[in-house]
Amino acid sequence: MGDKPLAGQVAVVTGSSSGIGAATARELALWGARVVLAARRHDKLEEQAQAIMAAGGEAFIVPTDMTDADDIDALVRRVIERYGQIDILVNNAGIGWQRSFVVTSPEDIVRMVTTNLLGVMRLTHAVLPGMLARRRGAIISVASVAGHVAVDPLYSATKYGVRGFSLSLRRQLQGSGVSVSVVSPGFIRSELTAGGRRLMPGPAIVARAIAGLVAHPRREVVTPGYYRPLVLLEHALPWLGDRLLRPRRTQRAGTAQRRADTESTTPAP
Ligand SMILES: NC(=O)c1ccc[n+]([C@@H]2O[C@H](COP(=O)([O-])OP(=O)(O)OC[C@H]3O[C@@H](n4cnc5c(N)ncnc54)[C@H](OP(=O)(O)O)[C@@H]3O)[C@@H](O)[C@H]2O)c1
């Protein structure tokens, strides 16, 4: 493994029991990293770890609920006990949502923000002191095209939040030896988008982008590349998005409620 670009580095990947996180764990292991898989489903983590080890990589699982601050502390403690360091952090765990905001329950609002945004901040906060002390580290957070294009009040809020947090942390840490990057995927085939009718690339495209950001840190990558014009358009001409995303008919709250109760929950990217 010595000649691999990430040989010996310790990578924590959240949400690695499926989809983008699982593909990223496999990719980083191929690049030589010792990979720590964290998510809630123990059996799925075990499956992913077995696949990595069967391919000659090293994997360690730590079942973790990212909405639980004690679990997050325990994750960092267990990785430090085992490996003594964390070189790479991939903040990927997340849940999707697409419903009319007015009918979303207060509990679901808290669950979404705690999983997608607060979990990213808490884990980064716990990992950062070790990286800064060693003047070495790479933090990559998975946002979304929906963190550039305002499509869903709750999901987009968390993904704009992940971008705002990461991009300003990146500025604060300039010259520290720790890089901070964001990857913003468009629609990707995974459990989160299951049931969606459009054709989507698999999660490997995002995994490769994340491994690339570890080796060659950049501010942000939007992937697949065909989403980049859409992102530029939203920044340059937001009124055009208002027109394109206008509901087909004016919805009063009651109408919105009935629609939301029956509509597909395929989330925004
Ligand atoms: N697929 C897309 O089109 C798309 C587009 C843009 C951005 N993204 C983002 O990409 C990331 C990965 O999504 P995916 O598409 O790969 O979907 P996925 O297959 O559903 O993966 C989501 C992962 O997050 C984990 N997770 C969810 N809640 C968690 C919690 N409370 N604690 C710990 N882990 C938790 C899940 O594991 P457990 O259930 O085992 O905990 C799972 O491993 C998400 O942040 C998502 O917002 C996806």
PDBQT file of the ligand as one rigid body, heavy atoms in Angstrom, charges set to zero:
ROOT
HETATM    1  N1  LIG A 301     -28.405  11.212  -3.987  1.00  0.00    +0.000 N 
HETATM    2  C1  LIG A 301     -28.485  12.475  -4.381  1.00  0.00    +0.000 C 
HETATM    3  O1  LIG A 301     -29.101  12.792  -5.414  1.00  0.00    +0.000 OA
HETATM    4  C2  LIG A 301     -27.805  13.547  -3.584  1.00  0.00    +0.000 A 
HETATM    5  C3  LIG A 301     -27.629  14.797  -4.208  1.00  0.00    +0.000 A 
HETATM    6  C4  LIG A 301     -27.006  15.811  -3.498  1.00  0.00    +0.000 A 
HETATM    7  C5  LIG A 301     -26.564  15.591  -2.219  1.00  0.00    +0.000 A 
HETATM    8  N2  LIG A 301     -26.739  14.370  -1.639  1.00  0.00    +0.000 N 
HETATM    9  C6  LIG A 301     -26.246  14.198  -0.280  1.00  0.00    +0.000 C 
HETATM   10  O2  LIG A 301     -25.364  13.103  -0.249  1.00  0.00    +0.000 OA
HETATM   11  C7  LIG A 301     -25.335  12.552   1.054  1.00  0.00    +0.000 C 
HETATM   12  C8  LIG A 301     -25.461  11.038   0.974  1.00  0.00    +0.000 C 
HETATM   13  O3  LIG A 301     -26.728  10.704   0.442  1.00  0.00    +0.000 OA
HETATM   14  P1  LIG A 301     -26.967   9.447  -0.517  1.00  0.00    +0.000 P 
HETATM   15  O4  LIG A 301     -27.549   9.973  -1.777  1.00  0.00    +0.000 OA
HETATM   16  O5  LIG A 301     -25.773   8.593  -0.575  1.00  0.00    +0.000 OA
HETATM   17  O6  LIG A 301     -28.180   8.730   0.246  1.00  0.00    +0.000 OA
HETATM   18  P2  LIG A 301     -28.238   7.412   1.156  1.00  0.00    +0.000 P 
HETATM   19  O7  LIG A 301     -27.813   6.216   0.400  1.00  0.00    +0.000 OA
HETATM   20  O8  LIG A 301     -29.600   7.460   1.762  1.00  0.00    +0.000 OA
HETATM   21  O9  LIG A 301     -27.140   7.682   2.279  1.00  0.00    +0.000 OA
HETATM   22  C9  LIG A 301     -27.371   8.474   3.400  1.00  0.00    +0.000 C 
HETATM   23  C10 LIG A 301     -26.408   8.020   4.475  1.00  0.00    +0.000 C 
HETATM   24  O10 LIG A 301     -26.564   8.879   5.612  1.00  0.00    +0.000 OA
HETATM   25  C11 LIG A 301     -26.693   8.060   6.753  1.00  0.00    +0.000 C 
HETATM   26  N3  LIG A 301     -27.475   8.722   7.786  1.00  0.00    +0.000 N 
HETATM   27  C12 LIG A 301     -28.714   9.255   7.707  1.00  0.00    +0.000 A 
HETATM   28  N4  LIG A 301     -29.104   9.734   8.911  1.00  0.00    +0.000 NA
HETATM   29  C13 LIG A 301     -28.066   9.496   9.759  1.00  0.00    +0.000 A 
HETATM   30  C14 LIG A 301     -27.858   9.736  11.133  1.00  0.00    +0.000 A 
HETATM   31  N5  LIG A 301     -28.781  10.311  11.915  1.00  0.00    +0.000 N 
HETATM   32  N6  LIG A 301     -26.680   9.354  11.686  1.00  0.00    +0.000 NA
HETATM   33  C15 LIG A 301     -25.726   8.747  10.937  1.00  0.00    +0.000 A 
HETATM   34  N7  LIG A 301     -25.864   8.503   9.629  1.00  0.00    +0.000 NA
HETATM   35  C16 LIG A 301     -27.033   8.863   9.051  1.00  0.00    +0.000 A 
HETATM   36  C17 LIG A 301     -27.359   6.773   6.271  1.00  0.00    +0.000 C 
HETATM   37  O11 LIG A 301     -27.006   5.678   7.096  1.00  0.00    +0.000 OA
HETATM   38  P3  LIG A 301     -27.900   4.989   8.239  1.00  0.00    +0.000 P 
HETATM   39  O12 LIG A 301     -29.325   5.020   7.760  1.00  0.00    +0.000 OA
HETATM   40  O13 LIG A 301     -27.315   3.639   8.349  1.00  0.00    +0.000 OA
HETATM   41  O14 LIG A 301     -27.669   5.836   9.458  1.00  0.00    +0.000 OA
HETATM   42  C18 LIG A 301     -26.677   6.600   4.927  1.00  0.00    +0.000 C 
HETATM   43  O15 LIG A 301     -25.466   5.921   5.058  1.00  0.00    +0.000 OA
HETATM   44  C19 LIG A 301     -26.457  13.243   1.842  1.00  0.00    +0.000 C 
HETATM   45  O16 LIG A 301     -25.890  14.265   2.649  1.00  0.00    +0.000 OA
HETATM   46  C20 LIG A 301     -27.312  13.860   0.748  1.00  0.00    +0.000 C 
HETATM   47  O17 LIG A 301     -28.004  14.993   1.187  1.00  0.00    +0.000 OA
HETATM   48  C21 LIG A 301     -27.332  13.341  -2.290  1.00  0.00    +0.000 A 
ENDROOT
TORSDOF 0
